Amino acid sequence: MVNRGAASVTRPLNFLAQLIHASAYGYLKVSDRRVVWSIYLDGGKVAYASHSIHPLERLELQLHRLGHRVSTFVRETLQQIQQTVDPRIGPSIDNSDYRAIAYLVDQGFLTSGEAATLMENLIKEVLESFLLLQNGTCEFINQVEHLPRFCRLDLPPLVAYCRTRLQNWQALGPQIWSPYQRPYFFSQAQSQLKISLELQQKLGSFLKGYSFRQLSVLLNKDELAIAQGLQAYIQDGVILLREPHPPFELLPRIPQQVSETSRKSVPLPPPPPPPIVEEPLPAAEQQVFKVACIDDSPSILNEMRRFLSDDSFEVFAINDPLKALIQVVRLKPDLILLDIGMPGMDGYKLCRLLRNHSSFSQTPIVMVTGNTGIIDRAKAKFVGASGYLTKPFTKSELLKMVFTHLA
């Protein structure tokens, strides 16, 4: 692999603009605060962009935005590709999201046109954080892995689009400074006096610790528009904002202001599009998901019920594995949390029986166990499990697993 060597530079965007002007082939790698941005160039055009924080999770959210139901096949594909990333090289040259898109096109899940749209959306999302970099260690590699090309985009329109987005985010400051912040509904009586009971119920139905980006998938609405709709309630203290969930706090914060000097230092045109018009708060319909929890331990069942105790979930606790199949067939849940080590019938056998039933061939089944070995995970996958949750688990870990399979 040939490269031009790593060097610490200010304004990495300037360095990228020089490569674009030189019609470069290869990829630019920029490191800052343990995060690595990779921007792939094809003759001076942007072909792909990613950063090292959860690239496959970012891809899955973008698939949802395009209206794709992320099936068990897609999740297994993403998991398999993630397992091929060599931990010795780390995330710096990980192009797992690109390889996943290429594989989904090859398998007929995506068309080339859908892949191009998906790639453009991913590029824009990554460039938003890249534009905030003031310094970084840059390295340009002239040789890259041969992968199919789905798009070749001009940099100036991309930068103009992202700058407009960032300016609209800046207008929401100082409280809002990242699309990965997590709004929570503040339910104290004093705050409730400021808003109607109907609005309290609406806010409480979806503000459960998801980030603005995750909410955009749940509500089928742009995350910036969601933040704009919630800004007044955040200022009034009705909604509290928490820090981004690790490791997203490593991404640069959106500053309150961008000086004209720094804006003029970038050799690219200023953004021509008008700012995004604020939209009203979405009138989200309350969807209730049925969750069947199968475990012979009453304490675990109570913990699951407590963690999922809100209006979005209807939890059914089942403590007898021998009766579980009949009860699950009657309930027809949207998601099944299934313990592995149970007397009479273990979770592996019950999972296989459920998968053989036509009503549950696509229902997400998450195995819940204290076992962490590779063999246990392989057995769970072999019998058709959709995911694997290790005990003991936190509320955030359980909600993340549930969100992954129900979003």
N, C-alpha and C positions, 0 to 999 in steps of 0.2 A: 504494500500500500504506500503510495507516494503522498507526501503532505508538505505543507509550507511551514510547519513548525508552529508551536503554540506561543502566543504572545498576549500580554495583558493590554487591553485597549479601552479607551473611553468611547461611549456611544457606539456599541456594536452595530447599530443600524447603519452607521456610516460605512463600516467595513463591508457589510452585506451589499450596500449600494454600489461600492467599488467593484465587487465581484459580478454584480448584475451588469454593470457597464462594460466589463471585460468579457461578457458572454461566457462565463465560466461553466464548466461541468464538474460536478462533485458535490460535496456537502460541507457546510459551515457548521462547526461545533462550537458552542459558546457555553462556558461554565460559570456559574455564580451561585454561591450559598448552597452548594451540594445539589443544585439543579442543573441539568444539561439540556440545552436547546439544540436541535438538529434541523437544519434547513437545507433541503436537497435542491440543487440547481441543475437545470437541463438547458444548456446553451443560453444562459442568462435569464431563463424563465424559472419560476418557482414550481417545482413538481410535487413537493411534499414538505410538511413541517410537523415536528413533534417535540415534546419535552419529556423528561424522564419520570415525571410523577404520574403514575397509574395510566399509562397510555391506552391499555385495553379497556379500562373503565371509561375513559373519555370516548373511545370508539363506541362502546355499548350505549352510552347516553345519546350520541349522535345518531346511531341506528334507530333508537326510539323516536328521535325528532323527525326522522324521515318517514315515520309511520310503520316501521317494521316491527312486527312482534318477534322479540328475541326468543327463539325457541331453544329447547334443550340442545339441539344440534349446534346452534351458534355458540351457546355458552360452553359446550364441551370443546368446540373448536378454539375458542379464546383461551380456555384453560390449558389445552394441549400446547398451543403456541407459546404461552407464558412459561411453561415448563421447559421449553427448548432454549430459553435465554440462559446463557452461561453465566453463573454468578461470579466467576473469576474476572470477567471483563466488566461486569457492572452494567449500569444503564446507559453508558456514554455512547454506545453504538447500537443500542437496542432499537430495531425497526419492526418490533412485533406487531404493532397496529397496521403497518403497511402490508406486512406479509399476511395478516389476517384478512384484510380487504381483498388481496389478490386471490387468496384461497376461496373466499366466499363467492367471488366472481367465477372462478374456475369450477366451483360446484353448482353454479346456477342460482345461488341464493340472491345475488345482486347482478344487475346488468352493468355493462361498462358505463352507461350514462349515469346510473345511480351511484356507482363508485366514484365518478368524477365529481358529482354533487357532494357526496360524503367527504371526499378528499378536500374540496374547497372549503367546506364548513370547518373541518379540522384545522386546515391551514390558518383560517381567520381566527379561530379560537386560540391557537398557539401564538400567533403574531401579536395578539392583544397583550399578552404578558411580556413578549420579547421587546416590544416598543418601550416598555417601562424600564429596561435595563440601562443604567448609567455607566456601568463598567462590567467587564467580563474578560475571561481568558478565552481567546479566539484561536481556532485552528481550522485551516481549510484542507480537506482531504480530496485529492484529485481523482481518486478511484473509488467507486461504490459498487455495492452488490447489484447485479442485473435483475431488475424487477420490472414488470409491465408498467408502462406509463399511462395514467388515466387522465391527467390534466397537465397543462403547461400555462401558468398564469403570470401576467405582468405584475411586478412588485408595486409600482406606484398606486394603482387602484386599490390594491389590498391594504396598503398602508393608509391611504385616505379613508377607507371604510373603517379600519380599526381605530384611527385617530378620532373619528366622529363618535364611535362607540365609547372610547375612553373619556372624551369630553362630556358626554352625557352621564357617564358614571361619576365624573368629578363634580357635576352639578348636584349630586346627591350627598356630597360630603358635608361635614366631616365624619358623620357616624358610619356611612357606608363607604367602604374602601376596597371591597373584594367581592366578586361573584361567588366566592366560596364561603362567605360569612353565613351563619345559620340563624335565621330569625325564629324566635319563640314567642308565642302568645303569652302575655303577662296577665294572669287571671286574678290579681288582687282586686278587692271590692272597690277601692278608690279609682282604679283605672277603668273598671267596668262601668262606672257611672258616666263616662265620657262617650260611650258607644252603645248602640242598641243591642238587645239580646240576640237578634238575628245575626248581627255582624259578629258578636262574640262567638256564636256557634260556627259561623263561616270561617273565621280566623283560626279557631281552635281545631277545625276539621283537617287543616293541612299544615299548620305551623308546628311541627313536631320535631324540629332539629335538622330538617333537611336544608342543604345549602340552596342559594338562589338557583344554581345550575340544576340541582336535582328537582327543585320545584318546577322548573321549566318543563321537565319531562312529565311530571305528575299532572300539571295543569294544562299542558300543551300550549304554552305561552312563553314568549321570549323572556329570559331572566332579567334583562334590563327593564322591560315593561312591568314585570312583577315588582322589582325594587322601587320603580317610580310610583306604583300604586300603593305600596306600603310605607313610603317615606314619611307621610304625615303622621301615621300611627307610631312610627319609630321615634319621631321627634317628640311626640306627646308622652312617650314612655309606655304606651299600650303594648308595644312589641319590643322585646329585647333582642339584641344581636350578640351572638357569641362568636369567638374566634373561629377561623377555618379549622376543620378537623385535620390533624397531622396526616400526611406531611404537606398539605396544601398551604400551610402558613409560611412555607419557604418561598413561595412565589412572591414577586415584588408587589407592594401595595400600590394602589392607585393614588397618586398624590392629590392634594386639594387643588393645586393650581399647576399649570405648565407655563413657564415663562416664555415670552416671545423670543428671547435669545436662543433658548434650547430648541424652539420650534424651527427657527431659521437656520440652525446649524445643520439640519438634515437636508441633503440635496434631493429632496422630493417635493412635489407640489402640495400645497395645503389642501385640506379636505373640502371638496365642493358641496357634498350632500347636506341638506338641512338637518337639524337635530330631530331625534325621534320624538314624536308627539306623545305626551303622556296619555295612557289609556286608563279607563276606570278599573277598579279592582275586579277580578274575574268572579263571576257568579258560579263558582265551582259546584257541580252536583256532588252530593255526598255519596260515595261508593263504599259499601261495606263488604269487606272480604271475609269469607269463612276460613278459619284456620283450625285444623284438627291437630291437637297435640297428643301424641301417644307415648306414654311413659308409665312404668310401674311405680315411679317415685312420686308420692303426693307433693313433696316439697318442690320438685322440679316443675310439676304441673302448675302449682301455685305461682312459682316464679315467672313462668311463661305467661300465665294469665295476667299477672301484675304488670309485666313489661309491655304487654299488648292491650292494656286497659284503656282504650279510648274508642271514640265513635267510628273509627275506620275499620275496626276488626271485631268479628264475632268469634270468640274462642270457645272451642269444644274440647274439654279435657277427657281423655280416654285412658283408663289405667289398667285395663284388661286386654292384653294383646290377642287372646283367643276370640274375643268378641269385637275386636277393632274392625275387622274387615266388613262385617255386617253393618256396624255403625257408620263407617266411612261411606259405604255404598248408599246408605240412607241420607247422609248429610250432604254428599257431593261438595266437599270443600274446595276452595281455590288453592290452598297450600296445605301440605302435610308436614309436620315436624315429628320425626320418628326416632325413638330411642333404639339403640342397637341391642344392648344387653338386657333382655327381658325374659322372665321364666315362661316356660310353656311354648313360646314361639319368639325367636329373636327377630330383630328388625330386618335383617337381610332376607329372611324367608317371607316376612310380611310385605316387604317392598317388592319382591318378585311377584307375589300374588296380586298386589295392586297393579303392577305394570301389565300383568296378563289380562286384567279386566279392561274391556274396551273403554269404559268411562274415565279411566285414569292413566291412559297411555301417555298423555301430555301434561298431566297435573304435576306441578313441582313437588318433589319429595326431598326433604332435607334430613339427612341422617344426623342425629344428635348423640354424641358419645364422649366419654372421657379418654378413649383410645386415640393416639396421635400417630400411629405407625403408618408407613406407606402401604403395607399389606391390607390394613383395615380400609384405607381410602380406595385401594384397588378393588376390594370386594364390594364396597358400596357402589362404585361406578359400574361394576360388572352386573349387579342386580338392577341397575337402572336409576340410581339416586341422582338427583339434580344438583345437590350440594352437600356440604359436610361442615357441621358446626361442632366445635370442641367444647366440652364442659371443663371448667365452669366458664360461662359466657356473661358478658355485660349486656346491659340494655341496648347500648349503641351497636354492639356486635350482632345482636339478634335482629334489631330493626334494619340494619344494613343488609343482612341476609334476606329478610322478608321483602325489603324494597327491591333488591336485585331480582327476585323471582316474580314479583307481582306488578312491577312498574310497566 
